[in-house]
Amino acid sequence: MNAIKKYAGLLWIILGPLGIHYLLQTASSEIAKKPGIDTQIQWGVFIVVFYPIAIGFILFGLYALEGNYDHLPEASTELDDYDAKPL
């Protein structure tokens, strides 16, 4: 199962930049078709929203490749209690 997680991590790392490239390519072609301020604002919002998501894909993939998801806790007793501070 851990090998599948690492392969999926590689897939996420590839999908992040690929998605950004496709988004920018589509945005530029759509803006060229209809060069109005409304189209520019629409695609600008799409880019601003999707860019952090794509960066998250890349980070998620890097963490999977590093093995950070190899062992996930199955019970709350397995969680580290290093930040537990009384309120």
Residue frames as a rotation matrix with the C-alpha (Angstrom) as fourth column:
MET 1
0.565 0.825 0.000 0.00
0.825 -0.565 0.000 0.00
0.000 0.000 -1.000 0.00
ASN 2
0.390 -0.489 -0.781 2.88
0.206 -0.780 0.591 2.37
-0.898 -0.391 -0.204 0.74
ALA 3
-0.687 -0.625 0.371 4.23
0.472 0.004 0.882 1.88
-0.553 0.781 0.292 -2.78
ILE 4
-0.046 0.765 0.642 0.85
0.963 -0.136 0.232 2.91
0.265 0.629 -0.731 -4.19
LYS 5
0.740 0.296 -0.604 0.94
0.529 -0.811 0.251 6.05
-0.415 -0.505 -0.757 -2.03
LYS 6
-0.153 -0.888 -0.434 4.37
0.162 -0.456 0.875 6.94
-0.975 0.064 0.213 -3.42
TYR 7
-0.706 -0.033 0.708 3.24
0.700 0.123 0.704 6.41
-0.110 0.992 -0.064 -7.02
ALA 8
0.395 0.902 0.172 0.15
0.899 -0.418 0.131 8.50
0.191 0.103 -0.976 -6.33
GLY 9
0.459 -0.324 -0.827 2.43
0.357 -0.785 0.506 11.19
-0.814 -0.528 -0.245 -4.88
LEU 10
-0.684 -0.721 0.114 4.40
0.341 -0.178 0.923 11.25
-0.645 0.670 0.367 -8.10
LEU 11
-0.311 0.677 0.667 1.12
0.916 0.025 0.401 11.57
0.255 0.736 -0.627 -10.00
TRP 12
0.680 0.574 -0.456 0.07
0.695 -0.702 0.154 14.57
-0.231 -0.422 -0.877 -7.85
ILE 13
-0.041 -0.787 -0.616 3.46
0.232 -0.607 0.760 16.23
-0.972 -0.112 0.207 -8.43
ILE 14
-0.832 -0.240 0.501 2.95
0.514 0.012 0.858 15.88
-0.212 0.971 0.113 -12.19
LEU 15
-0.018 0.943 0.333 -0.70
0.967 -0.068 0.244 17.00
0.253 0.327 -0.911 -12.13
GLY 16
0.307 0.118 -0.944 0.02
0.617 -0.781 0.103 20.28
-0.725 -0.614 -0.312 -10.30
PRO 17
-0.491 -0.556 -0.670 2.19
-0.128 -0.715 0.687 21.97
-0.862 0.423 0.280 -12.95
LEU 18
-0.871 0.233 0.432 0.25
0.490 0.373 0.788 20.29
0.022 0.898 -0.440 -15.74
GLY 19
0.121 0.979 -0.163 -2.97
0.988 -0.134 -0.072 21.78
-0.092 -0.152 -0.984 -14.40
ILE 20
0.168 -0.148 -0.975 -1.42
0.236 -0.954 0.185 25.24
-0.957 -0.261 -0.125 -14.10
HIS 21
-0.840 -0.533 -0.103 -0.10
-0.004 -0.184 0.983 25.02
-0.542 0.826 0.153 -17.66
TYR 22
-0.592 0.693 0.411 -3.49
0.780 0.366 0.507 23.92
0.201 0.621 -0.757 -19.01
LEU 23
0.313 0.732 -0.605 -5.28
0.843 -0.508 -0.178 26.65
-0.438 -0.454 -0.776 -17.06
LEU 24
-0.121 -0.439 -0.890 -2.97
-0.010 -0.896 0.444 29.40
-0.993 0.063 0.104 -18.33
GLN 25
-0.956 -0.219 0.195 -3.17
0.164 0.152 0.975 28.10
-0.243 0.964 -0.109 -21.89
THR 26
-0.259 0.944 0.206 -6.98
0.953 0.214 0.216 27.98
0.160 0.252 -0.954 -21.77
ALA 27
0.311 0.358 -0.880 -7.19
0.610 -0.786 -0.104 31.41
-0.729 -0.505 -0.463 -20.15
SER 28
-0.512 -0.576 -0.638 -4.99
-0.109 -0.693 0.713 33.03
-0.852 0.434 0.292 -22.79
SER 29
-0.923 0.201 0.329 -6.94
0.376 0.284 0.882 31.46
0.084 0.938 -0.338 -25.65
GLU 30
0.017 0.989 -0.144 -10.30
1.000 -0.014 0.016 32.45
0.014 -0.145 -0.989 -24.15
ILE 31
0.182 -0.017 -0.983 -9.14
0.343 -0.936 0.079 36.01
-0.921 -0.352 -0.164 -23.52
ALA 32
-0.828 -0.518 -0.213 -7.83
-0.044 -0.319 0.947 36.20
-0.558 0.794 0.242 -27.10
LYS 33
-0.617 0.677 0.402 -11.24
0.763 0.390 0.515 35.03
0.192 0.625 -0.757 -28.42
LYS 34
0.477 0.834 0.276 -13.21
0.624 -0.543 0.562 37.60
0.618 -0.096 -0.780 -26.43
PRO 35
-0.522 -0.838 -0.158 -10.92
0.722 -0.336 -0.605 40.39
0.454 -0.430 0.780 -25.19
GLY 36
0.294 0.649 0.701 -13.25
-0.031 -0.727 0.686 42.09
0.955 -0.224 -0.194 -22.75
ILE 37
-0.449 -0.471 0.760 -12.71
-0.714 -0.323 -0.622 43.15
0.538 -0.821 -0.191 -19.19
ASP 38
0.445 0.687 0.574 -15.34
-0.889 0.418 0.189 40.67
-0.110 -0.594 0.797 -17.99
THR 39
0.872 -0.186 -0.452 -13.45
-0.008 0.919 -0.393 37.76
0.489 0.347 0.800 -19.57
GLN 40
-0.121 -0.986 0.116 -10.16
-0.115 -0.102 -0.988 38.96
0.986 -0.133 -0.101 -18.11
ILE 41
-0.247 0.102 0.964 -11.65
-0.944 -0.248 -0.216 39.26
0.217 -0.963 0.157 -14.63
GLN 42
0.783 0.617 0.081 -13.30
-0.622 0.770 0.139 35.84
0.023 -0.160 0.987 -14.89
TRP 43
0.686 -0.576 -0.445 -10.10
0.241 0.757 -0.607 34.06
0.687 0.309 0.658 -15.91
GLY 44
-0.270 -0.768 0.581 -8.08
-0.415 -0.452 -0.790 36.08
0.869 -0.454 -0.197 -13.42
VAL 45
0.180 0.435 0.882 -10.30
-0.983 0.099 0.152 34.80
-0.022 -0.895 0.445 -10.63
PHE 46
0.957 0.167 -0.236 -9.97
-0.201 0.971 -0.126 31.23
0.208 0.168 0.964 -11.94
ILE 47
0.237 -0.954 -0.181 -6.19
0.139 0.218 -0.966 31.51
0.961 0.204 0.185 -11.93
VAL 48
-0.336 -0.353 0.873 -6.04
-0.725 -0.494 -0.479 33.09
0.600 -0.795 -0.090 -8.46
VAL 49
0.474 0.595 0.650 -8.25
-0.868 0.440 0.230 30.35
-0.149 -0.673 0.725 -7.03
PHE 50
0.977 0.001 -0.214 -6.66
-0.066 0.953 -0.294 27.38
0.204 0.302 0.931 -8.79
TYR 51
0.247 -0.968 0.036 -2.99
-0.388 -0.133 -0.912 28.33
0.888 0.212 -0.409 -8.33
PRO 52
-0.276 -0.366 0.889 -2.87
-0.960 0.055 -0.276 27.57
0.052 -0.929 -0.366 -4.57
ILE 53
0.691 0.559 0.458 -4.80
-0.561 0.814 -0.148 24.35
-0.456 -0.155 0.877 -5.18
ALA 54
0.838 -0.433 -0.332 -2.20
-0.070 0.519 -0.852 23.24
0.541 0.737 0.404 -7.71
ILE 55
-0.161 -0.908 0.386 0.61
-0.663 -0.191 -0.724 24.10
0.731 -0.373 -0.572 -5.29
GLY 56
0.091 0.301 0.949 -1.22
-0.927 0.373 -0.029 22.00
-0.363 -0.878 0.313 -2.69
PHE 57
0.968 0.205 -0.143 -1.24
-0.249 0.856 -0.453 19.09
0.030 0.474 0.880 -5.16
ILE 58
0.336 -0.923 -0.187 2.52
-0.217 0.117 -0.969 19.40
0.916 0.367 -0.161 -5.49
LEU 59
-0.332 -0.453 0.827 3.08
-0.883 -0.158 -0.441 19.58
0.330 -0.877 -0.348 -1.72
PHE 60
0.526 0.613 0.589 0.75
-0.751 0.660 -0.017 16.63
-0.399 -0.434 0.808 -1.12
GLY 61
0.914 -0.220 -0.341 2.71
-0.084 0.719 -0.690 14.63
0.397 0.659 0.639 -3.67
LEU 62
-0.033 -0.982 0.188 6.04
-0.464 -0.151 -0.873 15.58
0.885 -0.116 -0.450 -2.09
TYR 63
-0.139 0.052 0.989 4.82
-0.983 0.112 -0.144 14.51
-0.118 -0.992 0.035 1.33
ALA 64
0.850 0.483 0.208 3.64
-0.446 0.872 -0.201 11.19
-0.279 0.078 0.957 -0.11
LEU 65
0.641 -0.683 -0.350 7.02
-0.080 0.394 -0.916 10.61
0.763 0.615 0.198 -1.78
GLU 66
-0.267 -0.762 0.590 8.83
-0.708 -0.261 -0.656 11.40
0.654 -0.593 -0.470 1.47
GLY 67
-0.486 0.126 -0.865 6.77
0.339 0.939 -0.053 8.75
0.806 -0.319 -0.499 3.23
ASN 68
-0.894 0.150 0.423 4.86
-0.425 -0.587 -0.689 11.04
0.145 -0.795 0.589 5.57
TYR 69
0.093 0.994 0.053 1.68
-0.993 0.089 0.075 9.04
0.070 -0.059 0.996 4.92
ASP 70
-0.495 -0.342 -0.799 3.22
-0.398 0.906 -0.142 5.58
0.773 0.247 -0.585 5.38
HIS 71
-0.611 0.330 -0.719 1.76
0.722 0.604 -0.337 5.14
0.323 -0.726 -0.608 8.85
LEU 72
-0.366 0.593 0.717 -1.43
-0.347 -0.802 0.486 6.97
0.863 -0.071 0.499 9.68
PRO 73
-0.912 0.030 0.408 -2.76
-0.396 0.190 -0.899 6.84
-0.104 -0.981 -0.161 13.25
GLU 74
-0.566 0.731 -0.382 -5.66
0.226 0.583 0.780 4.48
0.793 0.355 -0.495 13.76
ALA 75
0.385 0.658 -0.647 -6.63
0.857 0.006 0.515 5.73
0.343 -0.753 -0.562 17.20
SER 76
0.751 -0.041 0.659 -6.37
-0.112 -0.991 0.066 9.01
0.651 -0.124 -0.749 19.03
THR 77
0.885 -0.457 0.087 -3.95
-0.013 0.163 0.987 7.42
-0.465 -0.875 0.138 21.50
GLU 78
0.318 -0.791 0.523 -1.35
0.915 0.401 0.049 7.20
-0.248 0.463 0.851 18.70
LEU 79
0.657 -0.036 0.753 -1.28
0.363 -0.861 -0.357 10.96
0.661 0.508 -0.553 18.19
ASP 80
-0.469 -0.863 -0.190 1.62
0.690 -0.223 -0.688 12.93
0.551 -0.454 0.700 19.59
ASP 81
0.629 0.693 -0.353 0.70
0.746 -0.410 0.525 15.05
0.219 -0.593 -0.775 22.58
TYR 82
-0.355 -0.921 -0.159 3.50
0.934 -0.343 -0.097 17.59
0.034 -0.183 0.982 22.18
ASP 83
-0.775 0.092 0.625 1.26
0.094 -0.962 0.257 20.65
0.625 0.258 0.737 21.65
ALA 84
0.195 0.904 -0.380 -1.34
0.648 0.172 0.742 19.87
0.736 -0.391 -0.552 24.28
LYS 85
-0.892 -0.403 0.206 -1.62
0.149 -0.691 -0.707 22.95
0.427 -0.600 0.676 26.42
PRO 86
-0.355 0.811 -0.465 -4.30
0.897 0.154 -0.415 23.61
-0.264 -0.564 -0.782 29.00
LEU 87
-0.079 0.436 0.897 -6.78
0.640 -0.668 0.381 26.32
0.765 0.603 -0.226 28.09
